[in-house]
Amino acid sequence: MSALANITIKDISKKYKSASFESLSNVSFSIEAGKTIGILGPNGAGKTTLISILCGLIEATKGSVSYQTENGDTISGIALKKIIGFVPQEYAFYHELTPVQNMNYFGSLYNLKKEEIKNKTDSLLSILGLADVAHKKINTFSGGMKRKVNLAIGLIHSPSILFLDEPTVGVDVQSKLSIIDFLTETSQQGTTIIYTSHHLSEAEDFCDQILLISKGNVVAEGPTKELIQKNSTDNLQSLFIKLTEAE
């Protein structure tokens, strides 16, 4: 795994050119290296926009995102790209290829050696229960299997920071549990995970910290259990209903 990094987000705002309002407005928070944070909110709250800014896919209209090593050194450019993994909600692979072929392709984009790609591919596909279909075309796979391929590709280069946009959406219960168990183990090994989901019970069990946003604004942020207790709610779902507005 690459070097760990603390992340500081300061006054991030985003207004798309065609929009009449900001998708994000003065969002500030920090993420400690090795933690799992859930970015939650109603549809249209700005979750995907925020994750896209954090991993460098789009630029903020204003504000800053900084990545620093535990020694305080700033990480940027190619060095930053090497430690970030991104698993989008949409399938980000070639459906007509096999998992192994996809892993070879995406591994090569990170300039990984063939032996390193093979070892990582064998390990990830085995852990995720895809070893038996490693050489079958993905267009024959179920939704849950495709989600696992998406995840494996995002981890091919052993990132220390992993962004996940709805990683369990549209999958069966067994696949969902399998994916979350794997992600929990990944987190326990020191990977920082930034995650969005509409599955609030899943997020409550999985996340150390919650950032709750509504209409582009932060309405709550902090350790999951503390937020639930502080707001006199029974669980994350009750907290969500109490603090967010329908979008």
Secondary structure, 3 states (H helix, E strand, C coil): CCCCCEEEEEEEEECCCCCCCCCEEEEEEEECCCCEEEEECCCCCCHHHHHHHHCCCCCCCEEEEEEECCCCCEECHHHHHHHEEEECCCCCCCCCCCHHHHHHHHHHHCCCCHHHHHHHHHHHHHHCCCHHHCCCCHHHCCHHHHHHHHHHHHCCCCCCEEEEECCCCCCCHHHHHHHHHHHHHHHHCCCEEEEECCCHHHHHHHCCEEEEEECCEEEEEEEHHHHHHHCCCCCHHHHHHHHCCCC
